[in-house]
Amino acid sequence: MGIALGTALTTVVFFTYISADTRGPAVSSAFTDSLWYVIGTLLTMWALMLLLPRPGRS
């Protein structure tokens, strides 16, 4: 589920910067902008993971 949602949201970000028939440097720029979205999301998930409760010792 996470992979499907991540791919879909990254595609939405990518295509907000370009239209479907765009070629050349605009595609590289849109790809770079979508990578920043992915990096930001991964950093947020990493930070939230530190807030998870630790398992108790038995």
Backbone as CSV, one residue per row, in Angstrom:
resi,resn,N_x,N_y,N_z,CA_x,CA_y,CA_z,C_x,C_y,C_z
1,MET,0.830,-1.190,0.000,0.000,0.000,0.000,0.875,1.254,0.000
2,GLY,1.932,1.241,0.807,2.816,2.396,0.888,3.537,2.670,-0.422
3,ILE,3.975,1.606,-1.096,4.673,1.785,-2.372,3.722,2.361,-3.414
4,ALA,2.506,1.855,-3.459,1.533,2.347,-4.436,1.194,3.815,-4.192
5,LEU,0.960,4.179,-2.934,0.643,5.577,-2.619,1.839,6.490,-2.879
6,GLY,3.037,6.031,-2.519,4.234,6.828,-2.764,4.475,7.069,-4.239
7,THR,4.290,6.029,-5.038,4.457,6.170,-6.483,3.410,7.113,-7.059
8,ALA,2.178,6.975,-6.625,1.110,7.830,-7.137,1.341,9.295,-6.756
9,LEU,1.713,9.550,-5.515,1.926,10.930,-5.087,3.152,11.549,-5.755
10,THR,4.203,10.762,-5.954,5.383,11.267,-6.661,5.040,11.601,-8.109
11,THR,4.202,10.794,-8.729,3.770,11.068,-10.101,2.951,12.345,-10.166
12,VAL,2.102,12.566,-9.181,1.311,13.803,-9.142,2.234,15.012,-9.033
13,VAL,3.231,14.926,-8.160,4.175,16.038,-8.018,4.931,16.245,-9.323
14,PHE,5.382,15.167,-9.957,6.132,15.245,-11.211,5.325,15.945,-12.296
15,PHE,4.071,15.532,-12.468,3.272,16.088,-13.552,2.658,17.452,-13.232
16,THR,2.794,17.939,-11.994,2.374,19.311,-11.736,3.390,20.301,-12.281
17,TYR,4.625,19.839,-12.471,5.667,20.712,-13.003,5.759,20.688,-14.521
18,ILE,5.272,19.640,-15.162,5.344,19.551,-16.625,4.030,19.020,-17.178
19,SER,3.848,19.187,-18.474,2.713,18.548,-19.142,3.196,17.238,-19.755
20,ALA,2.293,16.427,-20.220,2.630,15.096,-20.716,3.514,15.126,-21.962
21,ASP,3.470,16.193,-22.748,4.255,16.230,-23.988,5.565,17.021,-23.856
22,THR,5.975,17.343,-22.644,7.211,18.100,-22.417,8.418,17.191,-22.572
23,ARG,9.506,17.750,-23.130,10.749,17.003,-23.306,11.922,17.878,-22.896
24,GLY,13.074,17.259,-22.696,14.304,17.997,-22.470,14.539,18.396,-21.023
25,PRO,15.148,19.575,-20.830,15.538,19.997,-19.487,14.372,20.160,-18.512
26,ALA,13.192,20.434,-19.004,12.033,20.581,-18.119,11.717,19.261,-17.412
27,VAL,11.952,18.141,-18.093,11.712,16.833,-17.479,12.725,16.589,-16.362
28,SER,13.984,16.958,-16.601,15.008,16.800,-15.569,14.692,17.654,-14.350
29,SER,14.225,18.857,-14.580,13.867,19.747,-13.483,12.682,19.189,-12.690
30,ALA,11.683,18.681,-13.382,10.516,18.107,-12.706,10.914,16.867,-11.911
31,PHE,11.809,16.066,-12.468,12.278,14.872,-11.767,13.021,15.261,-10.494
32,THR,13.863,16.284,-10.588,14.591,16.767,-9.412,13.629,17.270,-8.347
33,ASP,12.604,18.000,-8.761,11.616,18.499,-7.797,10.866,17.357,-7.125
34,SER,10.555,16.286,-7.865,9.862,15.169,-7.234,10.776,14.395,-6.302
35,LEU,12.073,14.379,-6.578,12.991,13.709,-5.667,13.062,14.419,-4.322
36,TRP,12.974,15.749,-4.341,12.953,16.484,-3.069,11.738,16.104,-2.239
37,TYR,10.619,15.862,-2.897,9.413,15.405,-2.196,9.664,14.043,-1.539
38,VAL,10.285,13.138,-2.282,10.560,11.795,-1.761,11.543,11.874,-0.580
39,ILE,12.592,12.669,-0.718,13.573,12.814,0.358,12.921,13.399,1.608
40,GLY,12.098,14.412,1.436,11.400,15.012,2.573,10.488,14.034,3.276
41,THR,9.781,13.226,2.510,8.888,12.230,3.096,9.670,11.168,3.862
42,LEU,10.785,10.713,3.284,11.602,9.712,3.965,12.187,10.254,5.269
43,LEU,12.643,11.499,5.259,13.173,12.096,6.478,12.088,12.248,7.545
44,THR,10.882,12.609,7.119,9.768,12.719,8.061,9.434,11.362,8.664
45,MET,9.391,10.322,7.835,9.097,8.986,8.350,10.192,8.518,9.302
46,TRP,11.457,8.831,8.983,12.555,8.453,9.861,12.420,9.139,11.217
47,ALA,12.089,10.425,11.209,11.927,11.162,12.464,10.746,10.614,13.266
48,LEU,9.653,10.292,12.609,8.490,9.739,13.314,8.773,8.347,13.863
49,MET,9.646,7.604,13.191,9.994,6.268,13.655,10.691,6.312,15.014
50,LEU,11.417,7.395,15.269,12.077,7.535,16.565,11.080,7.735,17.705
51,LEU,9.865,8.144,17.381,8.838,8.363,18.400,8.042,7.105,18.743
52,LEU,8.269,6.032,18.007,7.557,4.784,18.289,7.962,4.243,19.647
53,PRO,7.015,3.635,20.381,7.375,3.073,21.693,8.331,1.892,21.531
54,ARG,9.259,1.811,22.452,10.225,0.698,22.429,9.607,-0.505,23.113
55,PRO,9.943,-1.724,22.642,9.396,-2.925,23.298,9.934,-3.080,24.711
56,GLY,9.087,-3.580,25.588,9.490,-3.777,26.979,10.431,-4.960,27.126
57,ARG,11.269,-4.916,28.123,12.183,-6.029,28.388,11.479,-7.057,29.261
58,SER,11.757,-8.331,28.969,11.116,-9.363,29.778,12.088,-10.067,30.687
